[in-house]
Each structure stands twice: as structure tokens, then as C-alpha cells.
Amino acid sequence: MSIRPSLQRGITLIEQIMFIVIVSVGVIGLVSVMNPAIRASADPMRTKQLVAITESLLNEVMHQPFTWCDPDDPVASMAQSYAACASPQNTNTTVSFSGVETRFGVAPASPFDNVSDYGGQSWSNIDDPSGSNAMVGYTASVAVAPAGTALGLADNTAALSVTVTVTRGTETFSLTGYRFRYAPRI
């Protein structure tokens, strides 16, 4: 009977230790990459909320009238210049509102009724008209500025630039829209 040399079966202790070290380094690398992604997983939802609030407020502002006169003026729909108005709107280079109207005013002639009413306004914990849907932690501001000459028009007040900025914590999202005067509509 002859004795055969034995074939190596299994791994040595040194090979086992090297395998454990290599796999451990890989797992640590993978965990260190995944940790920031897991920590920031709520950011897409917050970004979507910022975008939705900003779009909603810009839409609200852009759907307001933009005529020569304040919409409460009896000749607002017919006026063809500031001179025809008892209460002209947007006649200066800075557009802001400091009157008695409010965003959700309920009395006659008290709600915002034109684009420039929103100029310079800011809100925290943004509400809907019923006041029941507050977006706690979000702040919004609206800037309205004449933009006619920047858009190639002779009259700087013939167009307005409306910028809505919404912030939550360190994240900020802004949208800008342009509103042109189409009045009078006869």
C-alpha cells in the first residue's frame, strides 16, 4: 500500500484573518456612504413642499389684476393711463403695499386685489384662507418690482417681476414670474 500526499482542504488561519479584514473595510466603507443618504432621506419631501408652497403663492399673486388703477377704482377696467384713475397703482419704481388690505381680508375692499398688494409681504407658518392649514416652520416673502425696461418695453411699469421665496430651516426655494399690464379690456 502506498501513501498518497493529502490534498489541502480548507483555509489557513492567516487567510481567514485577511478575509475578515478585507470584508470589514468594505462594510465600513459602505456604511459610511449610506449614513448621509439615510440621514437626508426626508429632504426630497421637504423640497417638494417648498416647491409646492412657492408655486401656490406665485400662482395666487399672478392671478391678481394688473391695471393702471387699483381694482377698487370705478374706472379700473377702462383706464388707459394713470391720469384716468382716482387711485393709480404701480406708479413708482418700488412696488410695495402698506394699506389696510390683507391677504385673506373678509370685509369689502379688504382682501389683496392686485399684484402690487403682495409686494414686500412676508408670512411665517403659511395659512390657507380658512386659517386651518398652517405650514408650520415655513416662511414666505414676495418681492414685486417694475420690469418693463428689462423686458424691452418703453414703460418700466408696464410689466412686473414677482419673486416668491419660501424658506424652511436652511433650505430656500425661489420662483420668479412676470406679469404684464393687459388693461384696459374693452
Steps between C-alpha positions, in 0.01 A plus 500: 500500500626838408437820687369787301576856582189670644335777304454827681146543619372820668680826563772601734457730797693779325270479196197518728630810680579673168149423374342646815713816475417556131126442548498727809663786308240458222208499743633809682535679164148406400351612833685833488355569153146397597489695828467850341245368251287356778534817707386716207215274388231753608650775280311407181168540682608835645616616158166398346318696770718806437428479127126447553465793739707728274301405189172548684589848627639609161182374335289694752689824430510458122122452482435842651406790269771734370339813361581872499269551798439315822222246426275676755510811279174532297694563175753218547372295205496798260797716599777535244742699717569594861332836444158336457517335842382631834744252660780406259713195571868428427596856419836498678817296460454296816190290533375425848178527689438658836122550496215343691456198272615157614561171323180339628293809583128429530348848508419671168809663349725332757661200324804538277356576159797578276854380438671789677311434826731201554821702457716496812272258685631208704332227702608232742297182552324545167120461524227431249194732491325302774803533728492129573785370286807665643830386358690536827869579467475645149539872428415673175570844356391672182698764311330694221703735281444685171665309215377666180830641380685178585256322267544756221190712564502879497301531824678338798167456683338311209631172640574375849749244624353293783740289707367264768752354744413223746738388773508219753806476718802534274318410177368776276308480174410796276293541186466812285214582266420800281161670484414735213234768505227397256249766600278646389288210384228676310 
